[in-house]
């Protein structure tokens, strides 16, 4: 059996919410939330009359690390299993504030969790993320338990406002029983600052292929299992997607059967401790060879971001005639810390090969609509400036 597809722009979250409710109940078409900025300019997929298997309720489109589009097919069972696991990990269901675009899995899952909880989500809407606007919406939430899902840059803006003495923002942050933070690594510095103002922060790890976050503060939730295979992380459990629509080869590469389980190869390097706690080290494809040594750029970025003034820095790879490739730090504006000081700091912790070769000031770091840094655009701009001798 099959069902049709329904594409909706992400700036119409109320329609997506209603369509998802129908899809999860099995009676409506599978929902395809689309980036509102490109909904009318992308390719004609889905074609009129195109269908997907009956169990597919949601399709999340993502470019992936290679830039080649992926269409992740998520079943109603996977989505509801994720919602149930999340509620169990956070002590119950409640009302959600949607502050992320619905075409990203974290945004879509806010709607799914709301449907599972039978509550109406509060919708932030489009536009620049403003802490005061967020505070006003948080104050309008009526349920006894309140939750929100954010990316680190959004949390950072809220904490900055609270630290600056904005009592309404500080009160709003403290109103939430759980603030999920995902999309990229949550730095310990930001976590500590958030806790200091009374925020209940939970760092999440997951992807569209796992119906969103399935590891909370290093602990797999629900029936999710995580294992380490030759230094790389694999995830199993009921939250796994069906694979990629129209791409059997990519599905076969990413998903496989082993030891009586179906596993998703995350593409992330990491460790699983004897207690089952998961530590994510970074993307396996974000490693460079500098002077014959392996350097994990995600680890370099974490070290750099712990230095005052570099909290939002992005570390990218740059070509080098002598070393092959070197880390390059991109910032919006130059901090007072010098390159020599930053190199010494990173070298002491990670070795000489990890020391950044330069700091590039971009004026403003470009971001995706999800709030994540646009690493492709940042790398292109930073490397171009470095080649011109401006690093």
DAMO-V931765 format. One record per helix or strand of 3 or more residues. SS is the DSSP state (helix for helix, strand for strand). FROM is the first residue (numbers start at 1). TO is the last residue. If there is no record, write none. Layout:
ss:SS from:FROM to:TO
ss:SS from:FROM to:TO
This chain:
ss:strand from:2 to:9
ss:helix from:13 to:24
ss:strand from:30 to:34
ss:strand from:51 to:53
ss:strand from:56 to:62
ss:strand from:70 to:75
ss:helix from:76 to:89
ss:strand from:95 to:98
ss:helix from:105 to:117
ss:helix from:131 to:139
ss:strand from:146 to:151
ss:helix from:152 to:163
ss:helix from:167 to:175
ss:strand from:178 to:182
ss:helix from:188 to:196
ss:strand from:201 to:207
ss:helix from:208 to:210
ss:strand from:212 to:216
ss:strand from:225 to:229
ss:strand from:232 to:236
ss:helix from:248 to:254
ss:strand from:255 to:258
ss:strand from:261 to:272
ss:strand from:278 to:283
ss:strand from:287 to:290
ss:strand from:293 to:296
ss:helix from:297 to:305
ss:strand from:314 to:320
ss:strand from:324 to:331
ss:helix from:339 to:350
ss:helix from:352 to:354
ss:strand from:358 to:361
ss:helix from:375 to:387
